[in-house]
């Protein structure tokens, strides 16, 4: 009796964690979809705009912060400044994680 209660509590905890992970995932996917228009679906560009798939996470996060702050600037970066402004550091981390895992 007691044992099955423990088991079901453990199970509930696990399912809860899975549901949370999934929610975070779809939010990240949604954010990443905003980048596909220029950087290609899944971050693989077919044009002049650089690919962002497979970039090192730390590099990615730093570029996004630099775009946002204006430290990385220039004509080509104006558009990225606009894009970076809407995101938090935590979201940069999530996006960096997302794109770094695409091979
Ligand atoms: C309207 C087009 C456009 C959209 C949408 C866009 N980007 Fe960009 N992105 C660019 C351009 C152009 C550059 C090159 C900027 C430069 O050279 O300074 C760039 C550069 C970058 C770089 C630097 C790549 C490198 O190799 O240094 C990263 C990282 C990046 N974008 C991430 C994103 C993310 C994440 C999103 C979605 C939240 C996004 N971009 C949406 C146009 C876009």
Boltz pocket constraint, residues with backbone or C-beta under 6 A from the ligand:
constraints:
  - pocket:
      binder: B
      contacts: [[A, 31], [A, 32], [A, 34], [A, 35], [A, 36], [A, 37], [A, 38], [A, 39], [A, 49], [A, 50], [A, 51], [A, 52], [A, 60], [A, 63], [A, 64], [A, 72], [A, 73], [A, 74], [A, 76], [A, 77], [A, 79], [A, 80], [A, 83], [A, 95]]
      max_distance: 6.0
